[in-house]
Amino acid sequence: MPAVVVEIARPPADVWRAFTDVSLLAAWMPGVRRTQIVDQPPGERPREILFEFSTSLTYTLVYTYDEDNREVRWEPRVGRRDAVRGFARVEASGSGSRLTYALEQGAGRTTDDLVLGGPQAVVEAFVRWIEAKR
């Protein structure tokens, strides 16, 4: 699974908080029309999230979090053919953060879906969004 690595001029805690906040996904992720939490145990982060995209893709992803290492992994549950799997890790780097983001896209995705939701496009959108939030 190919990974994109980028430096972000924000503290690791801020990057991690923003990246894992489901309520913010539609603000920065390309093509996301709506997200909805499907499963969230009390006092914990969401375990399963429904995604609806402008390209009519709909699927759910199941998330696991490693808070100590600021790493999150996701894999499809519903709509596997159109869904994605991958991980993101946030580390301290100099006076900012290093984000490592890896993504594997489902076999049912069209060429447009692959470009819109490709790892480079997702990372670039996140970096533009978070660095603009100063």
N, C-alpha and C positions, 0 to 999 in steps of 0.2 A: 504494500500500500504506500504510494508515494506521499511524502510529507512536504509541506511548505513551512519554512521557518522565517520569521520576521521579527524585527526589533520594534518595540512600541515605547514611545516616550511617556509612559505612565507607570505608576507603581504596580507591582505584581498583584497585590490585593485588589486594586481597582479593576485591573484587566480580568482577573478571575471572577469577581463579583458580576461584572457586566456581561461576560461571556456566558455565564451559567444562569443568568436571570431570564427565565422564560418570558416574562412580560415585555422584555426588550427585543426579543428575536425579530419581530416584524419590523422594527425600526431600522435594522441594519442588514439583515440577511436577504440577499437578492431573491426576488420572486415570491417571498413568503406573504401570503394574503392574511393568514390567520393561524394562530396556535391555540391549543387547548390542552390543559393538563388532564390526562386520563386517570393516572394513578399517582397519588402523593400521600405517603404515610404522614400522620400528624407530626409536626416538628421537624420533618426531613425535606430534602430536595425532591422535586418531581422524579418519579421513576419511569413514567411513560407519558409521552407527549404526542398529540395529534398535530400533523402539519398539513395545511392546505396551501397550495401554490397557485399563482396566477396562470400557470400552464396546465391547470386541471389535475396535477398530481396530488394525491392524498395518501398519506401513510402515517403509521405511528412508529416511534423510536423508543426503545427502552434504554435508559441511562444508568450508568454506574459511576460513582464519584469517589475519587481518592483525594480527600480534602488536604491531607498532609503534603502531598506532592503536587497539589493543584492540577490534577489530571481527571478528565471526564472521558468516558467511552460510551458509544451508542451503537445499537444494532437494531435492525427492523423487527417488528412484530407483525403488524397488519400492513398489507401492500408491499411485501418484500421485493417484488419485481421492480417497482418504481423507487424504492427507498434507498437509503445510503447506510453505510457503516463507517465508523472511524473513531478518531480520538483527538483531543486537544490537551496540550500541557502548557502551563504558564510558569516561567522561571524568572528569577531575578537576573538582570543583565545590566551591568554598569549602574546608571541612575534610573533605569527603566525596567522593561520586561522583554523576555523572549517568548513568543508564542510559536509553538510547533503544532501544526494542524494537518491531519491526514484524513483522507476520504476515499472511499471506494463506492462507486455509484452502481445502482441496480441495472440489470440487463434490459429493463423495459424503458429506459430513458431515451428520448430522442436526441438528436444532435444539438438542438436548441437547449434542451434541459441540461445536457452535459456542459455546455459553455456557461449558461446562467448559474448553475450550481456547482461548477468546478471548484477545486480547492483554492486555486489562485484568486478567482473572483470573490469567493467567500471571505478569504483573509483580507484582500484589499478593501472590501466593503466594511469589514469590521474595523480595520485600522483607520480608515477615513472617518467613520462614525465616532469611535472612541477618542481619537485625537482632536476632533472638533468639539468635544464636550468639555472643554476647559473652563 
